[in-house]
Amino acid sequence: MKTQVFFLLYIFLNKYLYSKKMKITLATDKPFAKEAVDKIKAIITDSGFEFGLLESYKTPQELIDEAKITDSLIIRSDLVTKDVINAGDRLKIVVRAGAGYDNVDLDAATQKGIVVMNTPGQNSNAVAELVFGTMVFMARTKFNGNSGTELKDKKIGIHAFGNVGRNVARIAKGFGMETYAFDAFVSPEDIQKDDVKALQSVQELYSECQYISLHIPANADTKKSIGFELLSKMPKNAVLVNTARKEVINEEDLLRIFESRKDFCYISDIAPDNASVLMEKYADRCFFTPKKIGAQTEEANVNAGIAAAVQIINFFENGDKKYQVNK
């Protein structure tokens, strides 16, 4: 009995002392809300880890220097490049507080044995609400006093039915919209469980729906995949809403569809590279937020940041890799 007690005590002390040596750094050039920072810090320090904070840094070198002296990073849209990865001799895990992770060099991390995670679902409602905020803004002619249209009874197509897509579907029903979805990686049966009509192809989705809400990731298969051929299939008074990534849009084709269809509108929370041209020629039919703001709510800040901290602690204490994206 005494042997078992001493063994358990040894395990506990070893785990505690080990965790005390570990540093978890919150590294964000766009800072979290103070409430989020305070809660993240409390969770980390209460668990026996050292808390590091790098906010509003001005140069990539500052992130590289921090990577040299920490065991883990919590980031947002910060660029964790090969240089950052290679500098991190102590670095064991990077967690992107949010869904997208294309700002992390996954190949470099994998080669160095560094685990990369995201926090899926934490920002989903914030992004979905932004979709409808911008849709209402455009439908009501940017609140310029002119007559607009309503969303009720319009068809909305959700391109990718993950966490954000499901929240878009939930809100769309509240507006009284007809809701459709296509996702190459989600079965029609799973989509229909949410009382959403599952379509068989992306072409069918764009042909059927006046509104399209984009939620696909930016990868080798999707970059520039939304082009003229697909957009030209959309019904009259088409509106494309992109709160995903600008890279999925073929911008040359986007300009072409504006030129060929006077009824086409484009909304995004990240401006395309040719935004100045679009705004000069078609200001009444496009809208871009000043910066990417899909996840910019106090609630999303807190949820994603806390989730990232908890995931790192679980990784160090239990080897939990549930949300690893560079497997």
C-alpha positions in Angstrom: 0.0 0.0 0.0 2.8 2.4 0.9 4.6 1.6 -2.3 1.5 2.5 -4.3 1.1 5.8 -2.4 4.7 6.8 -2.9 4.4 5.9 -6.6 1.3 8.0 -7.1 2.9 10.9 -5.2 6.0 10.5 -7.4 3.8 10.7 -10.5 2.0 13.8 -9.2 5.2 15.7 -8.2 6.9 14.8 -11.5 3.9 16.0 -13.5 3.7 19.2 -11.4 7.4 20.0 -11.6 7.4 19.2 -15.4 4.5 21.5 -16.0 6.1 24.3 -14.1 8.9 24.3 -16.6 6.6 24.7 -19.6 5.8 28.1 -21.0 2.7 28.9 -23.0 2.9 32.2 -24.9 -0.1 34.1 -26.2 1.5 35.7 -29.4 -0.9 38.0 -31.3 -0.2 41.0 -33.4 -3.9 41.7 -33.2 -4.5 41.4 -29.5 -7.3 39.5 -27.9 -9.8 41.4 -25.8 -8.5 42.1 -22.3 -11.2 39.8 -20.8 -9.9 37.0 -23.0 -6.3 37.6 -22.1 -7.1 37.6 -18.4 -9.0 34.4 -18.6 -6.4 32.7 -20.7 -3.7 33.7 -18.3 -5.7 32.5 -15.3 -6.2 29.1 -16.9 -2.5 28.7 -17.7 -1.1 29.9 -14.4 -3.7 28.0 -12.3 -2.6 24.8 -14.1 1.0 25.5 -13.1 2.4 26.7 -16.4 4.3 29.9 -17.1 2.4 32.5 -19.1 4.0 34.5 -21.8 2.5 37.5 -23.7 3.6 39.0 -27.0 1.0 41.5 -28.2 0.9 44.1 -31.0 4.4 43.2 -32.2 5.6 45.1 -35.2 8.1 42.8 -36.9 8.3 39.0 -37.7 11.6 38.9 -35.8 9.8 39.5 -32.5 7.7 36.3 -33.0 10.9 34.5 -34.0 12.6 35.6 -30.8 9.6 34.5 -28.7 9.6 31.1 -30.4 13.2 30.6 -29.1 12.1 30.9 -25.5 8.7 29.2 -25.3 7.3 25.7 -25.4 4.0 26.6 -27.1 2.3 29.4 -29.0 -1.3 30.5 -29.1 -1.8 32.6 -32.2 -4.6 34.1 -34.3 -3.8 35.2 -37.9 -0.1 35.5 -37.1 2.3 34.0 -39.6 4.1 31.0 -38.2 6.6 30.6 -40.9 9.5 28.2 -41.4 11.8 30.7 -39.8 9.5 30.8 -36.7 9.4 27.0 -36.6 13.1 26.6 -37.0 13.8 29.1 -34.2 11.7 27.2 -31.8 14.1 24.7 -30.3 11.8 24.3 -27.3 8.6 24.6 -29.3 6.3 21.6 -29.1 2.9 22.8 -30.1 1.2 25.8 -31.9 -2.5 26.3 -31.6 -4.4 28.6 -33.9 -7.3 30.2 -32.0 -9.8 29.8 -34.8 -10.7 27.4 -37.5 -8.3 28.3 -40.4 -4.7 27.4 -40.1 -3.2 28.3 -43.5 -1.0 30.9 -41.7 1.1 28.1 -40.2 3.8 26.3 -42.2 2.5 22.8 -41.5 5.3 21.0 -43.4 8.0 22.8 -41.4 6.2 22.0 -38.2 5.8 18.3 -39.1 9.4 18.0 -40.0 10.4 19.3 -36.6 7.9 17.2 -34.7 5.8 20.2 -33.7 2.1 19.6 -33.2 -0.3 22.2 -34.8 -3.9 22.5 -33.8 -6.9 24.7 -34.4 -10.0 25.4 -32.3 -12.9 24.4 -34.5 -16.3 25.7 -33.7 -15.3 28.5 -31.3 -15.8 31.3 -33.8 -18.6 29.8 -35.8 -21.5 31.8 -34.5 -19.6 35.1 -34.8 -18.8 34.4 -38.5 -22.3 33.2 -39.2 -23.8 36.4 -37.7 -21.5 38.5 -39.9 -22.8 36.7 -43.0 -26.3 37.9 -42.3 -25.2 41.4 -41.1 -23.5 41.9 -44.5 -26.4 40.3 -46.4 -29.0 42.6 -44.8 -26.7 45.6 -45.4 -26.5 44.9 -49.2 -30.1 43.8 -49.5 -31.1 47.2 -48.0 -28.9 49.1 -50.5 -26.2 49.8 -47.9 -28.9 51.8 -45.9 -28.7 54.6 -48.3 -32.4 55.4 -48.2 -33.3 53.6 -51.4 -35.8 50.7 -51.6 -34.2 47.3 -51.0 -35.2 43.7 -50.9 -35.9 41.1 -48.1 -34.1 37.8 -47.3 -37.4 36.0 -46.6 -38.2 33.3 -49.1 -34.9 33.7 -50.9 -32.7 30.7 -51.5 -29.3 30.5 -49.7 -26.7 27.9 -50.6 -24.1 27.0 -48.0 -20.8 25.9 -49.7 -19.2 23.7 -47.1 -21.3 22.5 -44.2 -18.9 22.6 -41.2 -19.4 24.4 -37.9 -19.9 27.8 -39.5 -22.1 26.4 -42.3 -24.4 24.8 -39.7 -24.8 28.1 -37.9 -25.5 29.9 -41.1 -28.3 27.3 -41.7 -29.7 27.9 -38.3 -29.9 31.7 -38.7 -31.2 31.4 -42.3 -34.2 29.5 -41.0 -35.0 32.4 -38.7 -35.0 34.8 -41.7 -37.4 32.4 -43.5 -34.9 31.5 -46.2 -34.9 28.3 -48.2 -31.7 26.6 -47.1 -29.5 24.4 -49.3 -26.0 23.0 -48.8 -23.2 21.1 -50.6 -20.1 19.7 -49.0 -18.0 17.1 -50.7 -16.9 15.7 -47.2 -20.3 15.6 -45.5 -23.0 13.1 -46.5 -26.4 14.3 -47.7 -27.9 12.4 -44.8 -25.9 14.4 -42.2 -26.8 17.7 -44.0 -30.5 16.8 -44.0 -30.5 16.1 -40.3 -30.3 19.9 -39.8 -33.4 20.3 -42.0 -31.3 21.6 -44.9 -31.7 20.4 -48.5 -28.5 18.6 -49.6 -27.6 19.1 -53.2 -25.4 16.7 -55.2 -22.8 19.0 -56.7 -21.3 22.5 -56.3 -22.7 23.3 -59.8 -26.2 22.5 -58.6 -25.8 24.6 -55.5 -24.8 27.7 -57.5 -27.4 27.1 -60.1 -30.2 26.9 -57.5 -29.4 29.6 -55.0 -29.5 33.4 -55.3 -27.3 33.8 -52.2 -24.2 31.7 -51.7 -22.3 31.7 -48.4 -18.7 30.4 -48.8 -17.0 28.4 -46.0 -14.4 26.3 -47.8 -10.7 26.3 -46.7 -7.9 27.6 -48.8 -5.8 24.7 -50.0 -4.4 23.3 -53.3 -7.8 22.1 -54.4 -9.8 25.2 -53.6 -7.6 28.1 -54.4 -9.1 30.1 -57.3 -11.8 27.5 -57.5 -14.7 30.0 -57.4 -14.6 31.5 -60.9 -16.6 32.7 -63.8 -18.1 29.4 -64.9 -19.5 28.7 -61.5 -20.6 32.2 -60.7 -22.3 32.6 -64.1 -24.7 29.8 -63.1 -26.2 31.8 -60.2 -29.8 33.0 -60.6 -30.8 36.6 -61.2 -29.7 39.1 -58.5 -26.9 36.8 -57.3 -25.0 37.6 -54.1 -21.8 35.8 -53.2 -20.7 36.1 -49.5 -17.2 35.2 -48.7 -16.2 35.0 -45.0 -13.7 32.2 -45.7 -10.5 33.1 -47.5 -9.8 35.5 -50.4 -7.6 32.9 -52.1 -10.5 30.7 -53.0 -11.8 33.4 -55.4 -10.4 33.7 -58.9 -10.1 37.5 -58.9 -9.8 37.9 -62.7 -13.0 36.0 -63.1 -14.6 38.0 -60.3 -14.0 41.2 -62.3 -15.3 39.5 -65.4 -18.6 38.5 -63.8 -19.1 42.0 -62.5 -18.5 43.3 -66.1 -20.9 40.8 -67.7 -23.7 40.8 -65.1 -25.2 44.0 -63.7 -27.2 42.0 -61.1 -24.2 40.4 -59.4 -23.0 41.4 -55.9 -20.0 40.4 -53.9 -19.5 40.7 -50.1 -16.4 39.7 -48.2 -14.7 40.3 -44.8 -11.4 40.3 -46.6 -10.8 42.5 -49.5 -9.6 41.0 -52.8 -6.4 42.3 -54.3 -8.4 44.1 -57.0 -10.7 45.7 -54.4 -9.9 49.2 -55.5 -10.9 48.5 -59.1 -14.1 46.8 -58.0 -15.0 49.7 -55.7 -14.2 52.3 -58.4 -16.4 50.6 -61.0 -19.1 48.8 -59.0 -19.3 50.4 -55.5 -23.0 49.8 -55.3 -22.6 46.0 -55.8 -19.7 45.1 -53.6 -18.7 45.6 -49.9 -15.5 44.7 -48.1 -14.8 45.2 -44.4 -11.6 47.1 -43.5 -10.0 43.9 -42.2 -11.0 40.3 -41.6 -13.6 40.5 -38.8 -15.5 37.2 -38.9 -14.3 36.2 -35.5 -14.0 39.7 -34.1 -16.5 39.5 -31.2 -15.8 39.5 -27.5 -17.5 36.1 -27.2 -15.5 34.5 -30.0 -12.3 36.0 -28.6 -12.9 34.5 -25.2 -14.1 31.1 -26.5 -11.3 30.6 -29.0 -8.5 31.8 -26.7 -9.7 29.6 -23.8 -10.1 26.6 -26.0 -6.5 27.1 -27.3 -5.1 27.3 -23.8 -7.0 24.2 -22.6 -5.9 22.2 -25.6 -2.2 23.0 -24.9 -2.5 22.1 -21.3 -4.2 18.8 -22.2 -1.5 18.1 -24.7 1.3 18.6 -22.2 -0.5 16.8 -19.4 -2.2 14.0 -21.2 -0.7 13.8 -24.7 -4.1 14.8 -26.1 -3.8 15.6 -29.9 -7.5 15.6 -30.7 -7.5 18.8 -32.9 -4.1 18.2 -34.5 -4.1 19.4 -38.2 -0.7 18.3 -39.3 -1.1 14.5 -38.9 
